[in-house]
Amino acid sequence: MNARSKSRSAARLAAVQALYQLEMEGTPVHVLLHEFHAHRLGATIEDVTYAPAEEPFFDDIVSGVDKRRDEIDALIVARLSSGWSLDRLDKPMRQILRAGTYELLARADIATATIISEYVDVAHAFYDKRESGFVNGLLDAVAKDARGS
């Protein structure tokens, strides 16, 4: 994996964490972005070193999800099983799906397979195989809606 791919992977993981914090605490996006730039991206916290992340890419995902949340959530809900709502998904899963859906909608410069694969990898940071399979299937279905592919 090249340096750009690593920094984008780190940006995706950090974006999911930032979106989680946004939902939990309601921190204004500009404050949240500043906090991540200053204290998290590439930093070492409690003996964990965070990989350097591509900041403009991180900012785009977090800001984009925040601005387009209703549109993103509608696409996700349309692909959930009957009787399931976004609220039934746990919070990290919601953020993974939102970030992936945002990229599928807004980042035509990135291949569909790359986006799905990256968010399956992000899911592995939080969940077991079953949940990462869910991310794969749901984002694949969203891609068909968002990209017609």
Number of C-alpha atoms within 10 A of each C-alpha: 7 6 11 12 13 15 21 20 23 21 26 27 23 25 27 27 16 23 27 18 16 17 14 10 9 11 14 10 17 11 10 18 20 12 13 19 17 11 12 18 21 17 16 12 10 6 7 8 12 16 19 20 25 20 19 10 15 26 23 17 27 27 18 18 24 19 12 14 16 11 14 23 18 11 22 21 16 15 16 14 9 8 6 12 13 14 9 9 13 9 16 18 21 21 23 25 26 27 26 29 29 26 23 26 19 16 14 10 8 11 11 20 13 10 24 23 17 19 24 24 18 22 25 16 11 12 14 10 11 11 15 21 14 15 25 22 15 22 29 21 19 24 22 12 16 18 13 8 10
